[in-house]
Amino acid sequence: MISKVKNKIEFVIPLVILLVVFVILTVSLMSIKYSKIQSLEEIEEHIILATKLSKLLHETQTERGVSIGFISSKGIKFKDDIAPQREKTDRKAKELHRFIKTVNIDNPNIANALSGAIKEIDKISIIREKIDKLNISTKDAINVYIGINETILLTIVEISKISQFPVISQNIIAYSNFLYYKENAGIERSVGTAIISNKAPKQMEIIHLNTIMVKQVIYRKMFLKYISDRSKLYSEKAYEEKHLRNIDNMRTMMLSGNILAISHLSTDFWFDNITKKINRLKEIDKHISDNILVYIKKELSSVKWNLFLFILFNIASVIIFVSMILLISHLMKSEKRLKKLIDKYIIISTTDKKGIITDASEAFCKMSEYTKKELIGKPHNIIRHPDMPSEAFATMWKTIKQGKVWNGTVKNLKKDGGYYWVEAHIEPLFDKKREIDSFIAIRLDITSKKDLEEAVEKNRQHQLHMLQQSRLAQMGEMISMIAHQWRQPLNNLSLLMNTVVLRYAKDKLSDTIIANFEKNSNIQIQGMSRTIDDFRDFFKPEKEKIDFCVNDSIIDTLSMLNPVFQQYNIFIEFDKKQKLCSNGYPHELGQALINIINNSKDALIENDIKDKSLEITLEKIDKKIVIKVRDNAGGIKDSIINKIFDPYFSTKQESNGTGLGLYMTKLIIEEHMGGYIKAQNTQNGAVFEIGINNIDG
């Protein structure tokens, strides 16, 4: 009893340790994933902050441009634009203040940069007073606004440093470079406005303008280097050539330093064109920031979903694990029952070092059809099948005697001479001295694989059944066509018989009349007999491929179908001049054509086409003979055109079709003739295309 308790404790303790380790690892991984979510949420907040800063930046840039125009023109121009623009700037500043109150910025670098930016923004009222009194130079005004905007941009740069996700980091870096590019475009607007307003620019102003242009080129290149392909494509298409040409032309004049040329430039024209460029940059700004936020939300959603699945999986794992412990504990308490289950359902045997069977499970006995008494004490080769090579067993014995595990497939012999297949796992058992004491073999019955072979055979029989169904359907078609061919001869015979009966009734039956009756009757009967022979030969199975004229095969087919065409007023057109030869089964090709033509006939009748027509063409394309059958029945529905060659697929009522006609046609053309068949719709109807080999190359 003490030993059993000890064994149970020895078994349970490792499982409990394993469960604890699993829980620790799970909590650790969950913590990592949760940290990733927190990081993404933090990045999302900071990107939103960056967009708020960017919107404020755009307004300060515009305010700078308007202010410089106002100062440069001595208060004449842009006087009416200053107040509305300042309201926009203040509105964006208030939005930024409100947003900052809703978020918690833990990163000290971002917090310090933001604090500096807020202080600079709050000082904007001082410069506005000086601008209103025209008490500041354009240069100083530009520098003050540059200083304000620089603090805003530095905050965005600090935001770009926090991401630990490569794609997000790359896009934020691109975004910050873009904002610097946009800021320099705004500076260019102010500097250019000042140069044009002054009419006589200083050399340093021109150098400053050139420096700003160079910075724009550098920042734009850096932006395009890091931005995603989608945003790059959007930004490349963003500019209007007309505005860019206007800006470039005015830049050239300003950089030339030619006072006369500059004096002809319009401040309003310059301001309008470059503002349109900057406004377009604002749209790109929004596009980029929106894309970054969309990516973050998508990534955040993915991480949250993964965390949910991870938690769900681990809860399930813990439940399963605990359930396994409880189950195993229960099984340990029911050791006798467990042994009985193993004995009943698992094919196990043990042998001594010499291969003498020492024990065998009930499942082993059932499979081999020996009793346990008959097996124990006998060499294991009692179930060895003569089909198994001796080399396989030699390898097996060599492996397990070395203390290794052997796995393999074995064919065993039953007591009644039958056989069964198993996947065998044989390994040595060791004593306390780590010496081989015995061997245990665990097997998996794989005889059920024979069921698969049975299924394959059933499938083959099913194919034969479908073929038989198709043949029966063709037999029905044949009988129908014979009936059409016989209708006229039977009418003629009926008329001849009626003539004889009338002559007999009037007592005017002469030898001449009898002779004519016999002669004409024989002609009609012989014609009917030939019809039987023609159809019998046409539908006779062909054992060997032969060379044949495709043109003749089509003509023979059409001649049998001609009465049907006449009955339903179907006009058929076929160019009989083309002579092309193939190698195969001409009658089977004819049967395939009958299936296609009958389908077209049924469609023409069902759709009540007024001028029913069929067109058959024969041509050589590359090394193939291509037969095309066109009708004007309106075509095949798009929803079913890919299914028409499937077995048992039919659009007709059950009594009117088996759904095997086109399937067997495909089988004949592709497998028997080595060709292809396809169907498609034209403007007026369907066209079936058959391609078979051309023996003339």
Stockholm file with secondary structure:
# STOCKHOLM 1.0

chainA/1-697         MISKVKNKIEFVIPLVILLVVFVILTVSLMSIKYSKIQSLEEIEEHIILATKLSKLLHETQTERGVSIGFISSKGIKFKDDIAPQREKTDRKAKELHRFIKTVNIDNPNIANALSGAIKEIDKISIIREKIDKLNISTKDAINVYIGINETILLTIVEISKISQFPVISQNIIAYSNFLYYKENAGIERSVGTAIISNKAPKQMEIIHLNTIMVKQVIYRKMFLKYISDRSKLYSEKAYEEKHLRNIDNMRTMMLSGNILAISHLSTDFWFDNITKKINRLKEIDKHISDNILVYIKKELSSVKWNLFLFILFNIASVIIFVSMILLISHLMKSEKRLKKLIDKYIIISTTDKKGIITDASEAFCKMSEYTKKELIGKPHNIIRHPDMPSEAFATMWKTIKQGKVWNGTVKNLKKDGGYYWVEAHIEPLFDKKREIDSFIAIRLDITSKKDLEEAVEKNRQHQLHMLQQSRLAQMGEMISMIAHQWRQPLNNLSLLMNTVVLRYAKDKLSDTIIANFEKNSNIQIQGMSRTIDDFRDFFKPEKEKIDFCVNDSIIDTLSMLNPVFQQYNIFIEFDKKQKLCSNGYPHELGQALINIINNSKDALIENDIKDKSLEITLEKIDKKIVIKVRDNAGGIKDSIINKIFDPYFSTKQESNGTGLGLYMTKLIIEEHMGGYIKAQNTQNGAVFEIGINNIDG
#=GR chainA/1-697 SS CHHHHHHHHHHHHHHHHHHHHHHHHHHHHHHHHHHHHHHHHHHHHHHHHHHHHHHHHHHHHHHHHHHHHHHHTTTSSSHHHHHHHHHHHHHHHHHHHHHHHHSCCCCHHHHHHHHHHHHHHHTHHHHHHHHHTTCSCHHHHHHHHHHHHHHHHHHHHHHHTSCCSHHHHHHHHHHHHHHHHHHHHHHHHHHHHHHHHHSSCCHHHHHHHHHHHHHHHHHHHHHHHHSCHHHHHHHHTCCCHHHHHHHHHHHHHHHHTCHHHHHTSCHHHHHHHHHHHHHHHHHHHHHHHHHHHHHHHHHHHHHHHHHHHHHHHHHHHHHHHHHHHHHHHHHHHTHHHHHHHHHHHSEEEEECTTCBEEEECHHHHHHHTCCHHHHTTSBGGGGBCTTSCHHHHHHHHHHHHTTCCEEEEEEEECTTSCEEEEEEEEEEEECTTSCEEEEEEEEEECTTHHHHHHHHHHHHHHHHHHHHHHHHHHHHHHHHHHHHHHHHHHHHHHHHHHHHHHHHHTTCCCHHHHHHHHHHHHHHHHHHHHHHHHHHHHTSCCCSCEEEEHHHHHHHHHHHHHHHHHHTTCEEEECTTCCCEEEECHHHHHHHHHHHHHHHHHHHHHTTCSSCEEEEEEEEETTEEEEEEEECSCCCCTTTTTTTTSTTCCSSCGGGCCSCHHHHHHHIIIIISSCEEEEEECSSSEEEEEEEECTTC
#=GC SS_cons         CHHHHHHHHHHHHHHHHHHHHHHHHHHHHHHHHHHHHHHHHHHHHHHHHHHHHHHHHHHHHHHHHHHHHHHHTTTSSSHHHHHHHHHHHHHHHHHHHHHHHHSCCCCHHHHHHHHHHHHHHHTHHHHHHHHHTTCSCHHHHHHHHHHHHHHHHHHHHHHHTSCCSHHHHHHHHHHHHHHHHHHHHHHHHHHHHHHHHHSSCCHHHHHHHHHHHHHHHHHHHHHHHHSCHHHHHHHHTCCCHHHHHHHHHHHHHHHHTCHHHHHTSCHHHHHHHHHHHHHHHHHHHHHHHHHHHHHHHHHHHHHHHHHHHHHHHHHHHHHHHHHHHHHHHHHHHTHHHHHHHHHHHSEEEEECTTCBEEEECHHHHHHHTCCHHHHTTSBGGGGBCTTSCHHHHHHHHHHHHTTCCEEEEEEEECTTSCEEEEEEEEEEEECTTSCEEEEEEEEEECTTHHHHHHHHHHHHHHHHHHHHHHHHHHHHHHHHHHHHHHHHHHHHHHHHHHHHHHHHHTTCCCHHHHHHHHHHHHHHHHHHHHHHHHHHHHTSCCCSCEEEEHHHHHHHHHHHHHHHHHHTTCEEEECTTCCCEEEECHHHHHHHHHHHHHHHHHHHHHTTCSSCEEEEEEEEETTEEEEEEEECSCCCCTTTTTTTTSTTCCSSCGGGCCSCHHHHHHHIIIIISSCEEEEEECSSSEEEEEEEECTTC
//
